[in-house]
Amino acid sequence: MDILVCIKRVPDISGQITLDDSGTDIDDSGLGHTTSAHEECAVELAIQTAAATGGKVTVLTLGPAEAVEQLRAAVAVGAHDGILIEAEDPSVFAPEDIAQIIGDVIRDLAEQGQGFDLVLLGNDAADTGDFQVGIRLAYDLGYPVLTGVQALNATGGAGGGSGSSGGSTGASEAGALEARGIGPAGTEIFSLDLPAVIAVQEGGVDPRYPSITGRMKAKRARIAEYVAPEPGTGNPRLGLELPPETASAVTVLGEGPDAAGSLVDVLEEIGVIRS
């Protein structure tokens, strides 16, 4: 089963968030970058599924030239190659634009004989949280789609997508896939035909760490390059707001044995002990 995983270069936020001058995006000028947690899990699921079915994993991103770092990071943990759709400022693209551009690349590769049985994305990106690209991409390709998936199990005979033809994207003959996720009532299990699009939610697998051998492989990995077209819809985001900071308060109950009574009162108040 040949799998395409779409990932995104996002700011590595470990402290206070600030907005840029436009107020529509995070100011990442002083931040490092990483891959969204949902997408790290999507890469891991793709690697496991491809290994079990004799397939390969390709990672794709739309972003600046520096986003090749995230592609090579995915190769270092087990992906086979990458695709960079270069866009100097990816924030100008709407989810609709991004889905259309990815769909065009998939169709272009299909014409060259490289099809994909499955397309994985993160449920949403860590910076924008749009929750839209996966569903819009499935609509553009005419594929079935699932969201919030945490585990995959190949149950049919898909495989060999890179050398097959047929269908609008050159994917292999339809196979079957079992997908599991957490819904309002508990675990949900779905069976769907391939090719398909699935948005992955973190929690079902633990992303692996790259080995020294993997890092060396990533440096030599093939990264195909496309140039992103001008945005069609354009970013519809008008502005972001940061919630006001709430000051924390500390109450000193007392010192030494004299504080015991006050401590008991607090424990009774929050229901830890009964009077």
Buried (B, 14 or more C-beta within 10 A) or exposed (E): BBBBBBBBBBBEBEEEBEBEEEEBBBEBEEBEBBBBBBBBBBBBBBBBBBEEBEBBBBBBBBBBEEBBBBBBBBBBBBBBBBBBBBBEEBBBBBBBBBBBBBBBBBBEBBEEEBBBBBBBBBBBBBBBEBBBBBBBBBBBBEBBBBBBBBBBBBEBBBBBBBEBEEBBBBBBBBBBBBBBBBEEEEEBEBEBEBBBBBBBBBBBBEBBEBEEEBBEBBEEBEBBEBEBEEBEEEBEBEEBEEEEEEEEEEEEEEEEEEEEEEEBEEEEEEEEEEE
